Each structure stands twice: as C-alpha cells, then as structure tokens.
Amino acid sequence: MRKLFLILALVFTVLAIVFSVLPMDTLAFLPVGLAIAFSLLLLRKSEDGQKKFPKVLLFIGVLCSTYVMGKTLLIKDEVAKDTKFEEQKIENKKEAKKDLEELEGLE
C-alpha cells in the first residue's frame, strides 16, 4: 500500500508542478490537492526512517498551492487596448475606400 501511495504522490506532485507553472488558474488546485492528500497518506503509512521523502513531497505540494493561490489572487488579467492597431485599421479602411473610388472613376 505504501508503494501505491508513493507512486501516486510522486505523479500528482509532478503534475502539480506542471499545472502550477502553466496558466491553468484554479484548475491547478486539483493535482495540488491530490498531491498533498497522497503525501499525507504516504507519511502516515511510512515508518520513522522513511518519512523524509513524504515530507519533501508534502512541502512541494504546499509550495505549489501557495504559488497558485498567489498567482490567482495577485495577478490580474487585463486586456490592453492596442491603439496602433486601431489607427492602422482605420487608415486601411480609408485607403481601401479611396482605391474603390478610383476604380469606380475609371469606369
């Protein structure tokens, strides 16, 4: 049973790290929570000499959770208005309209 918890805790810890780095927002809490849960179960099933690795996995899970929480609360997603693009779009419309008027004048 300990080996199963070890494998699951390790897999979900790696997924927690990957999901924390990617822009998954709150979806990253799923593997983080599972990593913490399996790390706690692994820590409970381990003997005294085997508790170092589960503590490291638990620490990484808590660290990922803190990072995702900070990223969610502190970083605001804002859409900036691109004024250069808007001006270029208006200018292109004017040029296209002028070109059409010239073509109509040739007929």
Salt bridges, closest charged atoms under 4 A:
GLU86 OE1 - LYS89 NZ 3.88
